[in-house]
Amino acid sequence: MPCFLYIILCDKKTFYIGVTNDLEDRLAQHKRKESFFTKKFSEIELVYYEEYSSKYVAEKRESQLKRWSVAKKKALISGDKALLRQLSKSS
């Protein structure tokens, strides 16, 4: 069963990173305020996701991205690979 790593943007200012096997349902849960972290936000937008064949691999990627700076997350989301490489070298 595929597993998804996803990034949502909350109120156009805060990133939330998570893992799920049902992306559509999980996003709906966030929007219905059924998630502890995101329930305090009024606007929830899916801005990025990756699909993996196992939950283990998706969770490893989640752990990696949670340690990234906001600038690196924005570069990933926008698909700016050159900037992402530059930011990775400076970290």
N, CA, C and O atoms as a CHARMM CRD file, in Angstrom:
* protein
*
  364
    1    1 MET  N      0.84900  -1.18900   0.00000 PROA 1      0.00000
    2    1 MET  CA     0.00000   0.00000   0.00000 PROA 1      0.00000
    3    1 MET  C      0.88800   1.24300   0.00000 PROA 1      0.00000
    4    1 MET  O      1.80700   1.34200   0.81300 PROA 1      0.00000
    5    2 PRO  N      0.62900   2.18800  -0.89500 PROA 2      0.00000
    6    2 PRO  CA     1.45700   3.39600  -0.93600 PROA 2      0.00000
    7    2 PRO  C      1.25100   4.26300   0.30400 PROA 2      0.00000
    8    2 PRO  O      0.21600   4.20900   0.96700 PROA 2      0.00000
    9    3 CYS  N      2.25700   5.04600   0.58300 PROA 3      0.00000
   10    3 CYS  CA     2.21800   5.96100   1.71800 PROA 3      0.00000
   11    3 CYS  C      2.69800   7.32600   1.22300 PROA 3      0.00000
   12    3 CYS  O      3.57700   7.40600   0.36400 PROA 3      0.00000
   13    4 PHE  N      2.12900   8.37600   1.75800 PROA 4      0.00000
   14    4 PHE  CA     2.44300   9.72200   1.29600 PROA 4      0.00000
   15    4 PHE  C      3.06300  10.56200   2.39700 PROA 4      0.00000
   16    4 PHE  O      2.60600  10.55500   3.54000 PROA 4      0.00000
   17    5 LEU  N      4.09900  11.27400   2.03600 PROA 5      0.00000
   18    5 LEU  CA     4.62500  12.34600   2.85700 PROA 5      0.00000
   19    5 LEU  C      3.97000  13.60300   2.29200 PROA 5      0.00000
   20    5 LEU  O      3.91400  13.76400   1.07300 PROA 5      0.00000
   21    6 TYR  N      3.48100  14.48300   3.13500 PROA 6      0.00000
   22    6 TYR  CA     2.81900  15.68000   2.61300 PROA 6      0.00000
   23    6 TYR  C      3.18800  16.91100   3.43100 PROA 6      0.00000
   24    6 TYR  O      3.56000  16.81500   4.60000 PROA 6      0.00000
   25    7 ILE  N      3.07600  18.06000   2.79200 PROA 7      0.00000
   26    7 ILE  CA     3.28600  19.34600   3.45700 PROA 7      0.00000
   27    7 ILE  C      2.04800  20.17900   3.21800 PROA 7      0.00000
   28    7 ILE  O      1.60600  20.35000   2.08200 PROA 7      0.00000
   29    8 ILE  N      1.49800  20.69100   4.29400 PROA 8      0.00000
   30    8 ILE  CA     0.38700  21.63300   4.15600 PROA 8      0.00000
   31    8 ILE  C      0.83900  22.98500   4.69500 PROA 8      0.00000
   32    8 ILE  O      1.67500  23.07300   5.59400 PROA 8      0.00000
   33    9 LEU  N      0.26800  24.01500   4.12700 PROA 9      0.00000
   34    9 LEU  CA     0.52900  25.38000   4.55700 PROA 9      0.00000
   35    9 LEU  C     -0.69200  25.84900   5.32900 PROA 9      0.00000
   36    9 LEU  O     -1.81500  25.83400   4.82400 PROA 9      0.00000
   37   10 CYS  N     -0.44900  26.26400   6.55800 PROA 10     0.00000
   38   10 CYS  CA    -1.53300  26.66000   7.45300 PROA 10     0.00000
   39   10 CYS  C     -1.54600  28.18100   7.59600 PROA 10     0.00000
   40   10 CYS  O     -0.54700  28.78400   7.98700 PROA 10     0.00000
   41   11 ASP  N     -2.66900  28.78200   7.28100 PROA 11     0.00000
   42   11 ASP  CA    -2.84300  30.23900   7.35300 PROA 11     0.00000
   43   11 ASP  C     -1.73600  31.00400   6.61900 PROA 11     0.00000
   44   11 ASP  O     -1.34500  32.09500   7.03400 PROA 11     0.00000
   45   12 LYS  N     -1.24200  30.42300   5.53200 PROA 12     0.00000
   46   12 LYS  CA    -0.24000  31.04700   4.65700 PROA 12     0.00000
   47   12 LYS  C      1.05500  31.40500   5.37700 PROA 12     0.00000
   48   12 LYS  O      1.79500  32.28200   4.93100 PROA 12     0.00000
   49   13 LYS  N      1.33900  30.70700   6.52100 PROA 13     0.00000
   50   13 LYS  CA     2.56300  31.06200   7.24200 PROA 13     0.00000
   51   13 LYS  C      3.26500  29.88700   7.92400 PROA 13     0.00000
   52   13 LYS  O      4.46400  29.97600   8.18600 PROA 13     0.00000
   53   14 THR  N      2.58000  28.81600   8.21200 PROA 14     0.00000
   54   14 THR  CA     3.16000  27.71300   8.97200 PROA 14     0.00000
   55   14 THR  C      3.06300  26.41700   8.18200 PROA 14     0.00000
   56   14 THR  O      1.99900  26.06700   7.67200 PROA 14     0.00000
   57   15 PHE  N      4.18100  25.70800   8.08300 PROA 15     0.00000
   58   15 PHE  CA     4.19100  24.42200   7.40100 PROA 15     0.00000
   59   15 PHE  C      3.92900  23.29800   8.39700 PROA 15     0.00000
   60   15 PHE  O      4.43300  23.31400   9.51900 PROA 15     0.00000
   61   16 TYR  N      3.13900  22.33400   7.96900 PROA 16     0.00000
   62   16 TYR  CA     2.91100  21.09700   8.73100 PROA 16     0.00000
   63   16 TYR  C      3.31100  19.94700   7.82200 PROA 16     0.00000
   64   16 TYR  O      2.89000  19.88700   6.66600 PROA 16     0.00000
   65   17 ILE  N      4.11900  19.04100   8.33900 PROA 17     0.00000
   66   17 ILE  CA     4.58900  17.89800   7.56500 PROA 17     0.00000
   67   17 ILE  C      4.05900  16.63300   8.21000 PROA 17     0.00000
   68   17 ILE  O      4.16300  16.45900   9.42400 PROA 17     0.00000
   69   18 GLY  N      3.49100  15.74800   7.40000 PROA 18     0.00000
   70   18 GLY  CA     2.94100  14.51400   7.93800 PROA 18     0.00000
   71   18 GLY  C      3.05700  13.36300   6.95600 PROA 18     0.00000
   72   18 GLY  O      3.51500  13.52500   5.82400 PROA 18     0.00000
   73   19 VAL  N      2.62700  12.18700   7.42200 PROA 19     0.00000
   74   19 VAL  CA     2.64800  10.95400   6.63200 PROA 19     0.00000
   75   19 VAL  C      1.28100  10.29600   6.75600 PROA 19     0.00000
   76   19 VAL  O      0.69100  10.27700   7.83600 PROA 19     0.00000
   77   20 THR  N      0.77900   9.75900   5.65200 PROA 20     0.00000
   78   20 THR  CA    -0.52000   9.08300   5.65700 PROA 20     0.00000
   79   20 THR  C     -0.59300   8.07700   4.50900 PROA 20     0.00000
   80   20 THR  O      0.16600   8.16600   3.54300 PROA 20     0.00000
   81   21 ASN  N     -1.50100   7.13600   4.62500 PROA 21     0.00000
   82   21 ASN  CA    -1.72100   6.21800   3.49900 PROA 21     0.00000
   83   21 ASN  C     -2.95700   6.63000   2.69400 PROA 21     0.00000
   84   21 ASN  O     -3.25400   6.02400   1.66500 PROA 21     0.00000
   85   22 ASP  N     -3.67700   7.65400   3.15600 PROA 22     0.00000
   86   22 ASP  CA    -4.84800   8.16900   2.42900 PROA 22     0.00000
   87   22 ASP  C     -4.78600   9.69400   2.45100 PROA 22     0.00000
   88   22 ASP  O     -5.31200  10.33800   3.35900 PROA 22     0.00000
   89   23 LEU  N     -4.14700  10.24800   1.45400 PROA 23     0.00000
   90   23 LEU  CA    -3.88800  11.68400   1.41800 PROA 23     0.00000
   91   23 LEU  C     -5.17200  12.51200   1.39700 PROA 23     0.00000
   92   23 LEU  O     -5.28700  13.50200   2.12000 PROA 23     0.00000
   93   24 GLU  N     -6.12000  12.11200   0.58300 PROA 24     0.00000
   94   24 GLU  CA    -7.37500  12.85300   0.46600 PROA 24     0.00000
   95   24 GLU  C     -8.12500  12.89800   1.80000 PROA 24     0.00000
   96   24 GLU  O     -8.59600  13.95800   2.21300 PROA 24     0.00000
   97   25 ASP  N     -8.23500  11.75800   2.46700 PROA 25     0.00000
   98   25 ASP  CA    -8.93000  11.69700   3.75200 PROA 25     0.00000
   99   25 ASP  C     -8.18300  12.47800   4.82800 PROA 25     0.00000
  100   25 ASP  O     -8.80000  13.16700   5.64100 PROA 25     0.00000
  101   26 ARG  N     -6.85400  12.37100   4.83300 PROA 26     0.00000
  102   26 ARG  CA    -6.07200  13.07700   5.85200 PROA 26     0.00000
  103   26 ARG  C     -6.19100  14.58500   5.68000 PROA 26     0.00000
  104   26 ARG  O     -6.30400  15.31400   6.66500 PROA 26     0.00000
  105   27 LEU  N     -6.16900  15.05300   4.45800 PROA 27     0.00000
  106   27 LEU  CA    -6.33500  16.48200   4.21100 PROA 27     0.00000
  107   27 LEU  C     -7.71400  16.94400   4.68000 PROA 27     0.00000
  108   27 LEU  O     -7.84600  18.01700   5.26900 PROA 27     0.00000
  109   28 ALA  N     -8.72800  16.14300   4.42000 PROA 28     0.00000
  110   28 ALA  CA   -10.08300  16.46800   4.88500 PROA 28     0.00000
  111   28 ALA  C    -10.12700  16.53700   6.41100 PROA 28     0.00000
  112   28 ALA  O    -10.80100  17.40300   6.96900 PROA 28     0.00000
  113   29 GLN  N     -9.42200  15.64000   7.08700 PROA 29     0.00000
  114   29 GLN  CA    -9.37200  15.67700   8.55800 PROA 29     0.00000
  115   29 GLN  C     -8.75800  16.98200   9.04900 PROA 29     0.00000
  116   29 GLN  O     -9.24900  17.59000  10.00000 PROA 29     0.00000
  117   30 HSD  N     -7.68500  17.40600   8.39300 PROA 30     0.00000
  118   30 HSD  CA    -7.06600  18.68100   8.77200 PROA 30     0.00000
  119   30 HSD  C     -8.05600  19.82500   8.59000 PROA 30     0.00000
  120   30 HSD  O     -8.17300  20.69300   9.45500 PROA 30     0.00000
  121   31 LYS  N     -8.75400  19.82700   7.48400 PROA 31     0.00000
  122   31 LYS  CA    -9.70100  20.91200   7.20400 PROA 31     0.00000
  123   31 LYS  C    -10.90200  20.89900   8.14900 PROA 31     0.00000
  124   31 LYS  O    -11.49800  21.94200   8.41800 PROA 31     0.00000
  125   32 ARG  N    -11.25900  19.70000   8.65700 PROA 32     0.00000
  126   32 ARG  CA   -12.35400  19.59200   9.64100 PROA 32     0.00000
  127   32 ARG  C    -11.87400  19.83300  11.06500 PROA 32     0.00000
  128   32 ARG  O    -12.63700  19.68900  12.02100 PROA 32     0.00000
  129   33 LYS  N    -10.59300  20.20600  11.20000 PROA 33     0.00000
  130   33 LYS  CA    -9.98100  20.51500  12.49000 PROA 33     0.00000
  131   33 LYS  C     -9.92100  19.29900  13.41700 PROA 33     0.00000
  132   33 LYS  O    -10.10000  19.41800  14.62900 PROA 33     0.00000
  133   34 GLU  N     -9.66600  18.13400  12.82900 PROA 34     0.00000
  134   34 GLU  CA    -9.55500  16.90200  13.60300 PROA 34     0.00000
  135   34 GLU  C     -8.10400  16.53100  13.90500 PROA 34     0.00000
  136   34 GLU  O     -7.83400  15.44100  14.41100 PROA 34     0.00000
  137   35 SER  N     -7.18600  17.41700  13.60200 PROA 35     0.00000
  138   35 SER  CA    -5.77100  17.19800  13.88800 PROA 35     0.00000
  139   35 SER  C     -5.35100  18.14000  15.01300 PROA 35     0.00000
  140   35 SER  O     -5.66700  19.32900  14.97800 PROA 35     0.00000
  141   36 PHE  N     -4.65000  17.62000  15.99900 PROA 36     0.00000
  142   36 PHE  CA    -4.26600  18.41100  17.16500 PROA 36     0.00000
  143   36 PHE  C     -3.51300  19.67700  16.77600 PROA 36     0.00000
  144   36 PHE  O     -3.84000  20.76200  17.25600 PROA 36     0.00000
  145   37 PHE  N     -2.50100  19.55100  15.90700 PROA 37     0.00000
  146   37 PHE  CA    -1.68600  20.70400  15.56700 PROA 37     0.00000
  147   37 PHE  C     -2.41300  21.69300  14.66700 PROA 37     0.00000
  148   37 PHE  O     -2.34400  22.90100  14.89400 PROA 37     0.00000
  149   38 THR  N     -3.09800  21.20500  13.66600 PROA 38     0.00000
  150   38 THR  CA    -3.67000  22.10600  12.66400 PROA 38     0.00000
  151   38 THR  C     -5.05900  22.63200  13.00300 PROA 38     0.00000
  152   38 THR  O     -5.58800  23.46700  12.27000 PROA 38     0.00000
  153   39 LYS  N     -5.66200  22.16900  14.09000 PROA 39     0.00000
  154   39 LYS  CA    -7.03100  22.61400  14.39900 PROA 39     0.00000
  155   39 LYS  C     -7.11300  24.10200  14.71400 PROA 39     0.00000
  156   39 LYS  O     -8.19200  24.68900  14.64000 PROA 39     0.00000
  157   40 LYS  N     -5.99900  24.71300  15.05900 PROA 40     0.00000
  158   40 LYS  CA    -6.01400  26.14100  15.40300 PROA 40     0.00000
  159   40 LYS  C     -5.93500  27.06100  14.17400 PROA 40     0.00000
  160   40 LYS  O     -6.03400  28.28100  14.30200 PROA 40     0.00000
  161   41 PHE  N     -5.75800  26.47300  12.99400 PROA 41     0.00000
  162   41 PHE  CA    -5.62400  27.26700  11.77100 PROA 41     0.00000
  163   41 PHE  C     -6.92800  27.27000  10.97900 PROA 41     0.00000
  164   41 PHE  O     -7.65000  26.27400  10.93500 PROA 41     0.00000
  165   42 SER  N     -7.21200  28.41100  10.35500 PROA 42     0.00000
  166   42 SER  CA    -8.45600  28.51300   9.59200 PROA 42     0.00000
  167   42 SER  C     -8.27900  28.12000   8.12400 PROA 42     0.00000
  168   42 SER  O     -9.22900  27.66300   7.48800 PROA 42     0.00000
  169   43 GLU  N     -7.07300  28.29600   7.58400 PROA 43     0.00000
  170   43 GLU  CA    -6.82900  27.99000   6.17300 PROA 43     0.00000
  171   43 GLU  C     -5.77800  26.89800   6.04800 PROA 43     0.00000
  172   43 GLU  O     -4.65600  27.05000   6.53100 PROA 43     0.00000
  173   44 ILE  N     -6.13900  25.80700   5.40700 PROA 44     0.00000
  174   44 ILE  CA    -5.26600  24.64900   5.22100 PROA 44     0.00000
  175   44 ILE  C     -5.13200  24.39000   3.72000 PROA 44     0.00000
  176   44 ILE  O     -6.13100  24.24400   3.01500 PROA 44     0.00000
  177   45 GLU  N     -3.88100  24.33300   3.23800 PROA 45     0.00000
  178   45 GLU  CA    -3.65500  24.12100   1.80600 PROA 45     0.00000
  179   45 GLU  C     -2.54800  23.08500   1.59500 PROA 45     0.00000
  180   45 GLU  O     -1.44200  23.24200   2.11300 PROA 45     0.00000
  181   46 LEU  N     -2.84000  22.04200   0.84600 PROA 46     0.00000
  182   46 LEU  CA    -1.82000  21.06600   0.47400 PROA 46     0.00000
  183   46 LEU  C     -0.89400  21.72400  -0.54600 PROA 46     0.00000
  184   46 LEU  O     -1.34300  22.16500  -1.60400 PROA 46     0.00000
  185   47 VAL  N      0.40100  21.78900  -0.22700 PROA 47     0.00000
  186   47 VAL  CA     1.33800  22.45500  -1.12700 PROA 47     0.00000
  187   47 VAL  C      2.37100  21.51100  -1.72700 PROA 47     0.00000
  188   47 VAL  O      3.06700  21.87600  -2.67500 PROA 47     0.00000
  189   48 TYR  N      2.48000  20.27600  -1.17300 PROA 48     0.00000
  190   48 TYR  CA     3.50300  19.35800  -1.66700 PROA 48     0.00000
  191   48 TYR  C      3.22300  17.95700  -1.14500 PROA 48     0.00000
  192   48 TYR  O      2.71800  17.78600  -0.03500 PROA 48     0.00000
  193   49 TYR  N      3.55600  16.95600  -1.95500 PROA 49     0.00000
  194   49 TYR  CA     3.51900  15.58000  -1.45400 PROA 49     0.00000
  195   49 TYR  C      4.44700  14.70100  -2.26900 PROA 49     0.00000
  196   49 TYR  O      4.77300  15.00300  -3.41700 PROA 49     0.00000
  197   50 GLU  N      4.86600  13.60600  -1.65100 PROA 50     0.00000
  198   50 GLU  CA     5.67000  12.58400  -2.29100 PROA 50     0.00000
  199   50 GLU  C      5.04300  11.23800  -1.97000 PROA 50     0.00000
  200   50 GLU  O      4.50000  11.05500  -0.88000 PROA 50     0.00000
  201   51 GLU  N      5.10800  10.29700  -2.90000 PROA 51     0.00000
  202   51 GLU  CA     4.54000   8.96100  -2.68400 PROA 51     0.00000
  203   51 GLU  C      5.66900   7.95900  -2.47500 PROA 51     0.00000
  204   51 GLU  O      6.67600   7.98100  -3.18300 PROA 51     0.00000
  205   52 TYR  N      5.48700   7.08400  -1.49700 PROA 52     0.00000
  206   52 TYR  CA     6.47200   6.04900  -1.17000 PROA 52     0.00000
  207   52 TYR  C      5.79100   4.69700  -1.10900 PROA 52     0.00000
  208   52 TYR  O      4.57900   4.59800  -0.92000 PROA 52     0.00000
  209   53 SER  N      6.59200   3.66100  -1.27100 PROA 53     0.00000
  210   53 SER  CA     6.03800   2.30800  -1.24900 PROA 53     0.00000
  211   53 SER  C      5.88400   1.76700   0.17100 PROA 53     0.00000
  212   53 SER  O      5.19500   0.76800   0.38200 PROA 53     0.00000
  213   54 SER  N      6.52000   2.41800   1.14200 PROA 54     0.00000
  214   54 SER  CA     6.39200   1.94100   2.52200 PROA 54     0.00000
  215   54 SER  C      6.30000   3.11300   3.49600 PROA 54     0.00000
  216   54 SER  O      6.82300   4.19800   3.24200 PROA 54     0.00000
  217   55 LYS  N      5.63100   2.87000   4.60000 PROA 55     0.00000
  218   55 LYS  CA     5.49000   3.87900   5.64100 PROA 55     0.00000
  219   55 LYS  C      6.84000   4.20900   6.26900 PROA 55     0.00000
  220   55 LYS  O      7.10600   5.35700   6.62400 PROA 55     0.00000
  221   56 TYR  N      7.68000   3.20200   6.40100 PROA 56     0.00000
  222   56 TYR  CA     8.99600   3.39400   6.99700 PROA 56     0.00000
  223   56 TYR  C      9.80600   4.44100   6.22800 PROA 56     0.00000
  224   56 TYR  O     10.38800   5.34100   6.83200 PROA 56     0.00000
  225   57 VAL  N      9.84400   4.32600   4.90400 PROA 57     0.00000
  226   57 VAL  CA    10.61400   5.25100   4.07500 PROA 57     0.00000
  227   57 VAL  C      9.99500   6.65100   4.14200 PROA 57     0.00000
  228   57 VAL  O     10.71700   7.64400   4.22300 PROA 57     0.00000
  229   58 ALA  N      8.67800   6.73100   4.10800 PROA 58     0.00000
  230   58 ALA  CA     7.99100   8.02700   4.19300 PROA 58     0.00000
  231   58 ALA  C      8.28200   8.70400   5.52600 PROA 58     0.00000
  232   58 ALA  O      8.48400   9.91700   5.57400 PROA 58     0.00000
  233   59 GLU  N      8.30400   7.93300   6.60300 PROA 59     0.00000
  234   59 GLU  CA     8.58500   8.50000   7.92600 PROA 59     0.00000
  235   59 GLU  C     10.03400   8.96900   8.04500 PROA 59     0.00000
  236   59 GLU  O     10.30900   9.95800   8.72500 PROA 59     0.00000
  237   60 LYS  N     10.95300   8.27600   7.39800 PROA 60     0.00000
  238   60 LYS  CA    12.34700   8.73400   7.39000 PROA 60     0.00000
  239   60 LYS  C     12.45400  10.07900   6.66300 PROA 60     0.00000
  240   60 LYS  O     13.16200  10.98200   7.11000 PROA 60     0.00000
  241   61 ARG  N     11.75100  10.19800   5.55500 PROA 61     0.00000
  242   61 ARG  CA    11.75900  11.45600   4.79800 PROA 61     0.00000
  243   61 ARG  C     11.09200  12.56700   5.61500 PROA 61     0.00000
  244   61 ARG  O     11.56300  13.70400   5.61900 PROA 61     0.00000
  245   62 GLU  N     10.00500  12.24000   6.30000 PROA 62     0.00000
  246   62 GLU  CA     9.33200  13.21100   7.15900 PROA 62     0.00000
  247   62 GLU  C     10.30400  13.74800   8.20700 PROA 62     0.00000
  248   62 GLU  O     10.38200  14.95700   8.42600 PROA 62     0.00000
  249   63 SER  N     11.02900  12.86400   8.84100 PROA 63     0.00000
  250   63 SER  CA    11.99800  13.25800   9.85800 PROA 63     0.00000
  251   63 SER  C     13.06000  14.19100   9.27600 PROA 63     0.00000
  252   63 SER  O     13.45900  15.16900   9.90800 PROA 63     0.00000
  253   64 GLN  N     13.50700  13.87300   8.06900 PROA 64     0.00000
  254   64 GLN  CA    14.49400  14.71400   7.40300 PROA 64     0.00000
  255   64 GLN  C     13.94000  16.11500   7.14000 PROA 64     0.00000
  256   64 GLN  O     14.58200  17.11200   7.47100 PROA 64     0.00000
  257   65 LEU  N     12.75100  16.18800   6.54700 PROA 65     0.00000
  258   65 LEU  CA    12.18300  17.49200   6.18200 PROA 65     0.00000
  259   65 LEU  C     11.85000  18.34100   7.40400 PROA 65     0.00000
  260   65 LEU  O     11.94000  19.56700   7.33800 PROA 65     0.00000
  261   66 LYS  N     11.47500  17.72900   8.49300 PROA 66     0.00000
  262   66 LYS  CA    11.15300  18.48900   9.70100 PROA 66     0.00000
  263   66 LYS  C     12.37400  19.21200  10.26300 PROA 66     0.00000
  264   66 LYS  O     12.23200  20.18000  11.01100 PROA 66     0.00000
  265   67 ARG  N     13.56400  18.75000   9.91000 PROA 67     0.00000
  266   67 ARG  CA    14.79400  19.41400  10.36500 PROA 67     0.00000
  267   67 ARG  C     15.24100  20.52400   9.41000 PROA 67     0.00000
  268   67 ARG  O     16.16700  21.27300   9.72200 PROA 67     0.00000
  269   68 TRP  N     14.59400  20.63200   8.26300 PROA 68     0.00000
  270   68 TRP  CA    14.97600  21.62600   7.26800 PROA 68     0.00000
  271   68 TRP  C     14.51700  23.02900   7.67000 PROA 68     0.00000
  272   68 TRP  O     13.55800  23.19900   8.42200 PROA 68     0.00000
  273   69 SER  N     15.23000  24.02300   7.14700 PROA 69     0.00000
  274   69 SER  CA    14.82600  25.41500   7.32500 PROA 69     0.00000
  275   69 SER  C     13.58200  25.71000   6.48200 PROA 69     0.00000
  276   69 SER  O     13.23800  24.95300   5.57400 PROA 69     0.00000
  277   70 VAL  N     12.94200  26.78500   6.78900 PROA 70     0.00000
  278   70 VAL  CA    11.77900  27.21700   6.00900 PROA 70     0.00000
  279   70 VAL  C     12.20200  27.49400   4.56400 PROA 70     0.00000
  280   70 VAL  O     11.46500  27.18100   3.62900 PROA 70     0.00000
  281   71 ALA  N     13.38000  28.07800   4.38400 PROA 71     0.00000
  282   71 ALA  CA    13.86600  28.38400   3.02800 PROA 71     0.00000
  283   71 ALA  C     14.02000  27.10700   2.20400 PROA 71     0.00000
  284   71 ALA  O     13.65400  27.08400   1.02900 PROA 71     0.00000
  285   72 LYS  N     14.55800  26.04700   2.80700 PROA 72     0.00000
  286   72 LYS  CA    14.72000  24.78000   2.08100 PROA 72     0.00000
  287   72 LYS  C     13.35800  24.16700   1.75900 PROA 72     0.00000
  288   72 LYS  O     13.17300  23.62000   0.67200 PROA 72     0.00000
  289   73 LYS  N     12.41300  24.24900   2.67700 PROA 73     0.00000
  290   73 LYS  CA    11.07000  23.72000   2.41800 PROA 73     0.00000
  291   73 LYS  C     10.42100  24.47700   1.26300 PROA 73     0.00000
  292   73 LYS  O      9.78700  23.87200   0.39800 PROA 73     0.00000
  293   74 LYS  N     10.57600  25.79100   1.25100 PROA 74     0.00000
  294   74 LYS  CA     9.99300  26.59500   0.16700 PROA 74     0.00000
  295   74 LYS  C     10.63500  26.25200  -1.17200 PROA 74     0.00000
  296   74 LYS  O      9.94600  26.20100  -2.19100 PROA 74     0.00000
  297   75 ALA  N     11.94400  26.01700  -1.18500 PROA 75     0.00000
  298   75 ALA  CA    12.63300  25.64800  -2.42400 PROA 75     0.00000
  299   75 ALA  C     12.14600  24.29200  -2.92700 PROA 75     0.00000
  300   75 ALA  O     11.95900  24.10500  -4.12900 PROA 75     0.00000
  301   76 LEU  N     11.94000  23.34800  -2.01400 PROA 76     0.00000
  302   76 LEU  CA    11.41900  22.03300  -2.39500 PROA 76     0.00000
  303   76 LEU  C     10.02200  22.16700  -2.98900 PROA 76     0.00000
  304   76 LEU  O      9.73400  21.60200  -4.04400 PROA 76     0.00000
  305   77 ILE  N      9.17000  22.90400  -2.31900 PROA 77     0.00000
  306   77 ILE  CA     7.78400  23.07400  -2.75000 PROA 77     0.00000
  307   77 ILE  C      7.71200  23.74300  -4.12500 PROA 77     0.00000
  308   77 ILE  O      6.89900  23.36300  -4.96900 PROA 77     0.00000
  309   78 SER  N      8.56500  24.73200  -4.33700 PROA 78     0.00000
  310   78 SER  CA     8.54300  25.45600  -5.61600 PROA 78     0.00000
  311   78 SER  C      9.26500  24.69800  -6.72900 PROA 78     0.00000
  312   78 SER  O      9.16600  25.06800  -7.89900 PROA 78     0.00000
  313   79 GLY  N      9.99100  23.63700  -6.36600 PROA 79     0.00000
  314   79 GLY  CA    10.70300  22.86400  -7.37300 PROA 79     0.00000
  315   79 GLY  C     12.01200  23.49200  -7.81300 PROA 79     0.00000
  316   79 GLY  O     12.55100  23.13800  -8.86100 PROA 79     0.00000
  317   80 ASP  N     12.53000  24.42600  -7.01500 PROA 80     0.00000
  318   80 ASP  CA    13.77900  25.11900  -7.34400 PROA 80     0.00000
  319   80 ASP  C     14.97100  24.27900  -6.87100 PROA 80     0.00000
  320   80 ASP  O     15.48700  24.48000  -5.77100 PROA 80     0.00000
  321   81 LYS  N     15.39600  23.34100  -7.71300 PROA 81     0.00000
  322   81 LYS  CA    16.46200  22.40100  -7.33800 PROA 81     0.00000
  323   81 LYS  C     17.80700  23.09800  -7.14800 PROA 81     0.00000
  324   81 LYS  O     18.59500  22.70100  -6.29000 PROA 81     0.00000
  325   82 ALA  N     18.07100  24.12600  -7.94000 PROA 82     0.00000
  326   82 ALA  CA    19.34200  24.84600  -7.80800 PROA 82     0.00000
  327   82 ALA  C     19.42300  25.52400  -6.43900 PROA 82     0.00000
  328   82 ALA  O     20.44500  25.43400  -5.75800 PROA 82     0.00000
  329   83 LEU  N     18.36000  26.19400  -6.04400 PROA 83     0.00000
  330   83 LEU  CA    18.33700  26.85600  -4.73700 PROA 83     0.00000
  331   83 LEU  C     18.39900  25.81800  -3.61400 PROA 83     0.00000
  332   83 LEU  O     19.07700  26.03100  -2.60900 PROA 83     0.00000
  333   84 LEU  N     17.70700  24.72000  -3.78000 PROA 84     0.00000
  334   84 LEU  CA    17.72500  23.66300  -2.77200 PROA 84     0.00000
  335   84 LEU  C     19.15100  23.12600  -2.58400 PROA 84     0.00000
  336   84 LEU  O     19.58000  22.90900  -1.45100 PROA 84     0.00000
  337   85 ARG  N     19.88300  22.91300  -3.67300 PROA 85     0.00000
  338   85 ARG  CA    21.27600  22.45700  -3.57500 PROA 85     0.00000
  339   85 ARG  C     22.14300  23.49600  -2.88100 PROA 85     0.00000
  340   85 ARG  O     22.98400  23.16200  -2.04600 PROA 85     0.00000
  341   86 GLN  N     21.92900  24.76600  -3.23600 PROA 86     0.00000
  342   86 GLN  CA    22.70500  25.85500  -2.63000 PROA 86     0.00000
  343   86 GLN  C     22.44800  25.93300  -1.12700 PROA 86     0.00000
  344   86 GLN  O     23.38100  26.07800  -0.33800 PROA 86     0.00000
  345   87 LEU  N     21.18600  25.83500  -0.73900 PROA 87     0.00000
  346   87 LEU  CA    20.83600  25.89000   0.68100 PROA 87     0.00000
  347   87 LEU  C     21.36000  24.67400   1.43600 PROA 87     0.00000
  348   87 LEU  O     21.71900  24.77400   2.60900 PROA 87     0.00000
  349   88 SER  N     21.40300  23.54000   0.77200 PROA 88     0.00000
  350   88 SER  CA    21.90800  22.31000   1.40900 PROA 88     0.00000
  351   88 SER  C     23.40500  22.41000   1.65700 PROA 88     0.00000
  352   88 SER  O     23.90100  21.90500   2.66400 PROA 88     0.00000
  353   89 LYS  N     24.12200  23.04800   0.75800 PROA 89     0.00000
  354   89 LYS  CA    25.57800  23.20400   0.93400 PROA 89     0.00000
  355   89 LYS  C     25.89900  24.16400   2.07100 PROA 89     0.00000
  356   89 LYS  O     26.92200  24.01400   2.73900 PROA 89     0.00000
  357   90 SER  N     25.04300  25.14000   2.29500 PROA 90     0.00000
  358   90 SER  CA    25.32400  26.14400   3.32300 PROA 90     0.00000
  359   90 SER  C     24.86900  25.69400   4.71000 PROA 90     0.00000
  360   90 SER  O     25.15300  26.38100   5.69200 PROA 90     0.00000
  361   91 SER  N     24.16700  24.55300   4.82200 PROA 91     0.00000
  362   91 SER  CA    23.69400  24.10300   6.12500 PROA 91     0.00000
  363   91 SER  C     24.71300  23.24900   6.81400 PROA 91     0.00000
  364   91 SER  O     24.47600  22.78200   7.92900 PROA 91     0.00000
